[in-house]
Amino acid sequence: MLKADRDRIMGNLKGDDRKQFREFIDDYRTERKAASGGQMPAREMLDAVGAGLTDILRQAMEAVVARDEMGPHVGEVPPDFNLKRMGSPMGFDERVRLSSFKGQRPVALIFGSYT
């Protein structure tokens, strides 16, 4: 699901739907923390509360589930890539490959957008 699609769906939530959605997210976070290892899939929560939802509320919750299911999951091997090393002197294109850290130490990747 594209961000624009998710934003459109979320923008359509009004009144009780918005309140119920917020409650769903709060309950999901609480359940996830309580679950073994903090790994309760959003789809499991949605299936548990799915009956009786309005169409727009179900769409919003499906958007959360789609986001939760995107990307690599715990235990999966991440895609390998290389990036220019920060702080390299001008004119030097020193690169670092993610796989070069395998088995050595934990790696934290932080991606940001300043738009």
Residue pairs with C-beta under 8 A, 6 or more apart in sequence:
1 63
1 66
1 67
5 63
6 63
6 66
6 67
9 56
9 59
9 60
9 63
10 60
10 63
12 56
12 59
12 60
13 21
13 56
13 57
13 60
17 54
17 56
17 57
17 60
20 53
20 57
21 57
21 60
21 61
24 45
24 49
24 61
24 64
25 64
27 45
27 49
28 40
28 42
28 45
28 64
31 40
31 45
32 38
32 39
32 40
39 74
41 68
41 69
42 64
42 65
42 68
42 69
43 65
43 68
43 69
46 61
46 62
46 64
46 65
50 58
53 61
72 78
72 79
78 98
80 97
80 98
80 99
81 97
81 98
82 95
82 96
82 97
82 98
83 95
83 96
84 93
84 94
84 95
84 96
85 94
85 95
85 96
88 94
98 107
98 109
101 107
